Amino acid sequence: MPLLIAPTNVPLRVVKVGGDAHVAKHLASLGITRDASIVLLGKSGSSALCEVRGTRLAISKDVAGMIAVSC
């Protein structure tokens, strides 16, 4: 399921990172890679707040829609 529709405050696992190579490389530099643990903390306006590897990140909803996760 896309990260945007995942439940909040639940540990999730990244299954797939979509988008072009530039987006995938940027997300990898933030620690968002396949099999990484991620928690969606909330959504507001045009961004999604998540926690990855102990760091809180705000990413755009467009980019968050490219991240597939599983419970």
C-alpha positions as CSV (number, residue, x, y, z in Angstrom):
1,M,0.0,0.0,0.0
2,P,1.2,3.6,-0.5
3,L,2.7,5.3,2.5
4,L,-0.1,7.9,2.3
5,I,-2.9,5.5,3.1
6,A,-0.9,3.5,5.7
7,P,-2.0,3.7,9.4
8,T,-0.2,6.3,11.5
9,N,2.1,5.4,14.5
10,V,2.5,1.8,13.3
11,P,5.9,0.3,12.3
12,L,5.9,-0.4,8.6
13,R,8.4,-1.9,6.2
14,V,9.3,-0.3,2.9
15,V,8.5,-2.8,0.1
16,K,9.3,-0.6,-2.9
17,V,10.5,2.9,-3.7
18,G,9.1,4.2,-7.0
19,G,9.8,7.3,-9.1
20,D,12.7,8.0,-11.3
21,A,16.4,7.4,-10.4
22,H,16.8,10.9,-9.0
23,V,14.0,10.5,-6.5
24,A,15.1,7.0,-5.5
25,K,18.6,8.2,-4.9
26,H,17.4,11.1,-2.8
27,L,15.2,8.9,-0.7
28,A,18.1,6.4,-0.3
29,S,20.2,9.3,1.0
30,L,17.5,9.9,3.6
31,G,17.5,6.2,4.7
32,I,14.3,5.3,2.9
33,T,15.4,2.1,1.1
34,R,13.8,-1.3,0.5
35,D,13.2,-3.2,3.8
36,A,13.8,-0.1,5.9
37,S,11.5,0.4,8.9
38,I,9.3,3.5,8.7
39,V,6.6,5.0,10.8
40,L,4.0,7.5,9.4
41,L,3.6,10.0,12.2
42,G,1.0,12.2,10.4
43,K,-0.1,14.1,7.3
44,S,-0.8,17.8,7.0
45,G,-1.2,20.1,4.1
46,S,1.2,19.0,1.3
47,S,3.6,16.9,3.4
48,A,3.8,13.7,5.4
49,L,5.8,13.4,8.6
50,C,7.5,10.1,9.1
51,E,10.3,8.5,11.2
52,V,13.0,6.5,9.5
53,R,16.0,5.1,11.3
54,G,15.4,7.3,14.4
55,T,15.1,10.5,12.4
56,R,11.9,12.5,11.7
57,L,11.5,13.6,8.1
58,A,8.9,15.7,6.3
59,I,8.4,14.5,2.7
60,S,6.0,15.8,0.1
61,K,2.8,13.8,-0.5
62,D,3.8,13.3,-4.1
63,V,7.0,11.5,-3.0
64,A,5.2,9.7,-0.2
65,G,2.8,8.3,-2.7
66,M,5.8,6.6,-4.5
67,I,6.8,4.6,-1.4
68,A,5.0,1.3,-1.0
69,V,4.9,-0.2,2.5
70,S,3.5,-3.2,4.3
71,C,2.5,-3.8,7.9
